[in-house]
């Protein structure tokens, strides 16, 4: 199964939703960063999950095998933030 982790920020507080085929599996809020959201979300995933699509601020940054995301949450978070910033910048032009 492939799930989607949607991460959003309000002021300095981050929240996430884990979705599959448009249905909410679980969510949480009150995090201080994207990497903390990813780490928490990965811990709660059911065993059937094999890959994760990451979206930050409405921008999909990629789909990762679960073991890659779990081992590299910091790099995936940085990529998600940078991709989102680049897309928002491109939309301003």
Secondary structure as the mmCIF struct_conf table of DSSP 4:
data_model
#
loop_
_struct_conf.conf_type_id
_struct_conf.id
_struct_conf.beg_label_comp_id
_struct_conf.beg_label_asym_id
_struct_conf.beg_label_seq_id
_struct_conf.end_label_comp_id
_struct_conf.end_label_asym_id
_struct_conf.end_label_seq_id
STRN STRN1 UNK A 2 UNK A 10
TURN_TY1_P TURN_TY1_P1 UNK A 11 UNK A 12
STRN STRN2 UNK A 13 UNK A 20
TURN_TY1_P TURN_TY1_P2 UNK A 21 UNK A 22
STRN STRN3 UNK A 23 UNK A 31
BEND BEND1 UNK A 32 UNK A 33
HELX_RH_AL_P HELX_RH_AL_P1 UNK A 34 UNK A 43
TURN_TY1_P TURN_TY1_P3 UNK A 44 UNK A 44
TURN_TY1_P TURN_TY1_P4 UNK A 47 UNK A 48
STRN STRN4 UNK A 51 UNK A 56
TURN_TY1_P TURN_TY1_P5 UNK A 57 UNK A 58
STRN STRN5 UNK A 59 UNK A 65
HELX_RH_AL_P HELX_RH_AL_P2 UNK A 66 UNK A 71
HELX_RH_AL_P HELX_RH_AL_P3 UNK A 73 UNK A 92
#
